[in-house]
Amino acid sequence: MAELRFDGRVAVITGAGRGLGREYALLLAARGAKVVVNDTGAAIKGEGIDKGPAGAVVDEIRAAGGEAIAATQSVASAEGAAAIIAAATDAWGRIDILVCNAGNVRYGSLQEISEEDFRAVVDVHFMGAFHCVRAAFPQMVAGRYGRIVLTSSIGGVYGNSRVINYAMSKTAMIGLNNVAALEGEAAGVKSNIILPGAVTRMAEGLDISQYPPMGPELVAPMVGWLAHEECSVTGEIYAAVGGRMARLLIAETPGVYRPAWTIDEVGAQIGAIRDKGPDNRALLDFGLHGHVDHLTYSFAMARK
């Protein structure tokens, strides 16, 4: 099997100074990509600026014979994101790959979280991804090629306690991913989501004593494939945790049609409405064009 390489490709990876992002940057650079290593070097809660982490990764890539530059602007502002993308185009004249990985952590439940802590996380995870995609997307469309990898989390898909800011931000990636995939489809721009499970500094304070090996190196190959020109999917969600890789999807039950409903009838039919069929075989996966296909399926039931 020939090695999948990125020769001639330019990648921007946010949050690449440590942990998962660093692993992504090293992998793509080792396979020939020119890499913009973005990281503010902030503490886990997002405070402070330190050029050291991004610079260290750049030095590591260069020492191995690769090409890389550092960008230490914050993704939390549109101006910062634009500068990060401009670093790629100024240096190499293009951007082919965008991996949105930058993140921070501030815990708090619905009842206790402060406005400051809520916005600090939303600005980086949610708005940061939007700012970066918005800055890179027009150039990818103009170049008729692009690979976008967004970072969500099981905390966004399934939820978790005391991380309302993080959970909301990570759920939002699904909408951003769908729109980027749809709007980029005709121009060869593909967008997908990674749900990474790895022990990094963001796991600080958690009891990981029962975890299996969960290094970033077990996640990076999936990100690498999603970022590669041979990636055959778009608008999808993939998990990589502890050596397991899987696709996650939004699915529907076949549902129940009636020409009119009352509250009582909904209650009487809720079992059938929720029914997934034997062995979940009746679930419907409408995929990238689910908006249209959902309506088409629903309208067809109404016309029977």
Secondary structure as GFF3:
##gff-version 3
##sequence-region A 1 304
A	DSSP	beta_strand	10	14	.	.	.	ID=ss1
A	DSSP	alpha_helix	19	30	.	.	.	ID=ss2
A	DSSP	beta_strand	34	38	.	.	.	ID=ss3
A	DSSP	alpha_helix	52	63	.	.	.	ID=ss4
A	DSSP	beta_strand	67	71	.	.	.	ID=ss5
A	DSSP	alpha_helix	78	92	.	.	.	ID=ss6
A	DSSP	beta_strand	97	100	.	.	.	ID=ss7
A	DSSP	alpha_helix	115	143	.	.	.	ID=ss8
A	DSSP	beta_strand	146	151	.	.	.	ID=ss9
A	DSSP	alpha_helix	154	157	.	.	.	ID=ss10
A	DSSP	alpha_helix	164	184	.	.	.	ID=ss11
A	DSSP	three_ten_helix	185	187	.	.	.	ID=ss12
A	DSSP	beta_strand	189	197	.	.	.	ID=ss13
A	DSSP	three_ten_helix	201	203	.	.	.	ID=ss14
A	DSSP	three_ten_helix	216	218	.	.	.	ID=ss15
A	DSSP	alpha_helix	220	226	.	.	.	ID=ss16
A	DSSP	beta_strand	237	241	.	.	.	ID=ss17
A	DSSP	beta_strand	244	248	.	.	.	ID=ss18
A	DSSP	alpha_helix	263	274	.	.	.	ID=ss19
A	DSSP	three_ten_helix	278	280	.	.	.	ID=ss20
A	DSSP	three_ten_helix	287	289	.	.	.	ID=ss21
A	DSSP	alpha_helix	290	303	.	.	.	ID=ss22
###
